[in-house]
Amino acid sequence: MTVANFSKRFKELVRGLNDTELGYILGVSADAARKMRTGDIKSLKLQAALRLARELKVSPWYLA
């Protein structure tokens, strides 16, 4: 999977969350969540990706 596909899926999944909510789910600050949303940070640590998938009820493989 390319980074573009991950980025597209990530943005699609987090569309309804504000930066504070997203940061809480990922275990990062709201500022880091904002940077992930805007593409300044292009990857997630495995634990954060698993938390996001679990919280949003999607398969981790969908994000991977």
C-alpha positions as CSV (number, residue, x, y, z in Angstrom):
1,M,0.0,0.0,0.0
2,T,1.3,3.4,-0.8
3,V,1.5,6.3,1.6
4,A,-1.2,8.1,-0.5
5,N,-3.7,5.3,0.1
6,F,-2.9,5.3,3.9
7,S,-3.3,9.1,4.0
8,K,-6.6,9.0,2.2
9,R,-8.0,6.3,4.4
10,F,-6.7,8.0,7.5
11,K,-8.4,11.3,6.6
12,E,-11.6,9.5,5.7
13,L,-11.7,7.7,9.1
14,V,-10.9,10.7,11.3
15,R,-13.1,13.2,9.4
16,G,-15.7,13.4,12.3
17,L,-13.1,13.8,15.1
18,N,-11.6,17.0,16.3
19,D,-7.8,17.2,17.0
20,T,-8.3,16.7,20.8
21,E,-10.4,13.6,20.3
22,L,-8.0,12.2,17.7
23,G,-5.1,12.9,19.9
24,Y,-6.7,11.1,22.8
25,I,-7.4,8.0,20.7
26,L,-3.9,8.0,19.3
27,G,-2.2,8.8,22.6
28,V,-0.6,12.0,21.3
29,S,-1.2,15.7,21.8
30,A,-3.9,17.6,19.9
31,D,-1.0,19.4,18.1
32,A,0.5,16.1,16.9
33,A,-3.0,14.9,15.9
34,R,-3.4,18.1,13.8
35,K,-0.1,17.5,12.1
36,M,-1.1,13.9,11.3
37,R,-4.4,15.1,9.9
38,T,-2.7,17.8,7.7
39,G,0.0,15.4,6.5
40,D,3.0,17.0,8.3
41,I,3.4,13.6,10.0
42,K,2.9,10.9,7.5
43,S,3.1,7.7,9.7
44,L,1.6,6.3,12.8
45,K,3.3,4.0,15.3
46,L,1.9,0.6,15.4
47,Q,0.2,1.0,18.8
48,A,-1.5,4.2,17.7
49,A,-2.8,2.6,14.5
50,L,-4.2,-0.3,16.4
51,R,-5.9,2.0,18.9
52,L,-7.4,4.0,16.0
53,A,-8.6,0.9,14.3
54,R,-10.1,-0.5,17.5
55,E,-11.8,2.8,18.5
56,L,-13.3,3.4,15.0
57,K,-14.2,-0.3,14.6
58,V,-12.2,-0.9,11.4
59,S,-9.7,-3.6,10.6
60,P,-6.1,-2.7,11.2
61,W,-5.4,-4.2,7.8
62,Y,-7.7,-1.5,6.3
63,L,-5.2,1.1,7.6
64,A,-2.1,-0.9,6.7
